[in-house]
């Protein structure tokens, strides 16, 4: 049985920019390619990756990255299920996290998956919720 993961935007951005933690994301993507893992990402989190690249490097770079992302061994969840919708609302109301982060956490919760992240904004969620985190960078 393969392990399930949900990747948030900061983890994918670290991979694309070869930032600290990129090696961990690379390893997880290799596991997914070898069918030892399944990686999901909500389209809202993918939007974060796109607008970040667009803001930093312009449309051409953002479009190029989207082409590369489409080839990764990752399933993009285009719809927001009712369960994810409600759980994301609860996370957003209860924690100081962005809406996109609330969606990533809700996807992980709904799928029983591990959340891949570098965003330590999730620390309160980790302490109080039944979600497993795979940190790609050490806590500060």
N, C-alpha and C positions, 0 to 999 in steps of 0.2 A: 504494500500500500504506500502510495507516495504522500509526502507531506504537502499541505496546502499553505500558501502564503498570500497575503495581500500586500502589494507594494504601494507606498505613498510617494508623493511627488518628490520630496527631498532625497529619497533613496535613489530614484531614477535619475534625478539631476546630478547627484554625486557620481553615478555611473557614467553618464554622458559627458561630464566635464573632467573625468578622471580625478575626482577629489578624494580626500580620505574616506575610506569605506567602499570605494569603487570595487576593490578586489573581493569584498564579501558579496556584493551584488553580482559580480561576474560569476563567482562560484555558485550562487543560487540559480542564476540563469543557466549555467551549464548543467546543474542538476535537473532543471526543468526540460532542457533539451534532451537529456538522457532519460526522461520520463520518471525520474526519481522524486520529482516535485512538480506541483502545479502552482503557477503564479497568476494572480488576478490583479487587476487595477481598475478602479472605477473611472469612467470617462471624465468625471469632474476632476479627478486628480490628474488625469492626462491633460486636461485643460490648463492646470497650473504649470505643468512642464512646458506646454506650448507658449503660454503668455510670458513665462519667465525668459525663455529663449528669445521671444519676439522683443521683449523689453530690453534685454541685454545686448543681443546681436542682430536684431532685425528679422524681417519676414523670411528672407531666403534661408537663414540658419534655422529658424523655427520650423519651416516647411521641410527642410532636409532632415532635421531630427525626427519629425513625425514619420517620415518615410522609413528611417532606421528603426524606430520603435515598432512599427507595424510588422517588422521582420523578427522581432524578439519572440522567444517562446513564452508568451504571456497572453492571457485571455483578458480582453478589455470588456468590462461589464458596462454596456451602454444604457441599461435601464436601472432605475432606482426602485427596487422592490418595496412593497409596503413595509416589510420588516426592517429593511435598511433605512427607509424614510423615517419611520418612527424612532428607531434607535439613534439615528444621526441627530434628530431633533432633541432627544434626551441628552445626548453627549454635549451638544452645542449649548444647551441650557445649563448643564451642570458643571461644565469645565471651561477654562479659558483657552479654547482652541478654535482654530478657524473652521469655517463651514466645511471646507474640503477635508480637513483632518477629521472632523466628526464623521464624514461619510466614509473615509478610509477605516476608521475604527469600527464603524457600524458594519461595514462589509466583512471585516475580520471576525467580528462577533457573530454575524449571521452565518458565516461559512465555517465557523469553528477553526479559523485559520490563524496563523501567526502573522503579525503585522511587521513588515520590514520598514525600518525608519532610521533617520538620524536626528529626528526632531524631538528634542527633550521637553517640548511643550506637552508631550504625552505622559510625562512621569506621574502626574496625579491620576490619570486614567489607569495606568499600569498598577498603581497601588490600590485602587478601589474597584476595579472591574475584573471580570474573568476573561481577560484577553492576554495572550502571550505575545511578547515583543521580541523581535530580533534586531538588536541595536547594531548599526553598522559603524558607529563611532562611540567611543567611551563617554560615559556621563561625566559632566564637568564637576 
